[in-house]
């Protein structure tokens, strides 16, 4: 049996009961609209002001995976400037950057 729960921003939680009785869970998200949004904002020059830059639009599933790999909670990730810098400066996430300056 498989259940998909729709959340905000296209995030879907998947819960699956396997034939052996084990449970598998996961989160999926179509990140294409977020990539397109970031590219459009960058191309239009909508990067915020010098006091408050709009650096990126990072999908929920990317932050969730970062937290899992680093063994931290979402709250710690969001409150830490170091974690934010690591995510924003990750070359593999460059497509989500709106303002391309150094963070």
N, C-alpha and C positions, 0 to 999 in steps of 0.2 A: 504494500500500500504506500502511495506517495501523495503528500499534501504540499501544495505551494501556497504560501501566504504572501499577498501583495502588500508592499509597504510604500512609503513615500519615496519620491524620486526614482521610481523604477526598480527599487531594491526588492528582491523576492527572497523569502526564506523558504528553503526546501527541507522537508522532513520526510524521511523514507524509512519504513519498517521493512527490513530485509527478510528473506525467506528463512534465514537461520535465527531469527528473533532479535538480531542486533539492530541498532538504530543509527542511521546516518543523517547528519544535518549539514547544511551549508547555506551560503548566501551568494546570490548571483545578481548581477546588474549589467544592463546594456550601457556601456560607457561612451558609445558613439555620440549621443547628443551632448554630453559634457565636453568631449573633445571639440566638437563643432562650435559650441558656445565659447570655449576658451580661445579658439582660433579667431572667431568673429570679433570678440572683444579686443583681442590683440591687434588685429588688422584695422579696426576702427579707432584705435588709440584710447580705448576706454580702460585705462590702467589706474584710475584714481588720481589723487593729488600727491604732492610731494610729502605731505604729512601722513597720508594713509593710502598706501599702494594696494591695488587688487593684484596680488601676486599670482594666484592660481585658483582653479576650481577642481578640487581633488575629489574623485568619487568615494562614496562611503566604503565600498568593498576594498579599495586600495588602502585606506586608513585601517580598516579592520584587519587586513592581512599583515600590514606593518606591525600592528599591535601584537598579533599572534606570533609573528617571527621574533619579535623583540621581548616577548614575555611581559608586556605592560598592559595596563588598562586604558580604555579610551580617554578617561579623564586625565591620566598622567600624560598621554600623548599630546592632548590639546593644550595642556597647561605648560608644557615644557618647550622653551624656545629651541633647545637643542634638537628635539625630535622634529619640530616644525621645520627647522633648517635642513635636516637630513632628508625629509620628504620632499621639500620644495627644490632642493639642489640635486636630487637624484636624476641623472641623465635619462633614465628609462621613463621618467614621468614628464619629460620636457613638453610633450604635447598638451598637457594640462596647464602649462604656465601661460599667464596673460601678460604680466609684466616680466620681462626677461632679465632684469637687473639682478645684482647679487643680493641674496637674502642673508 
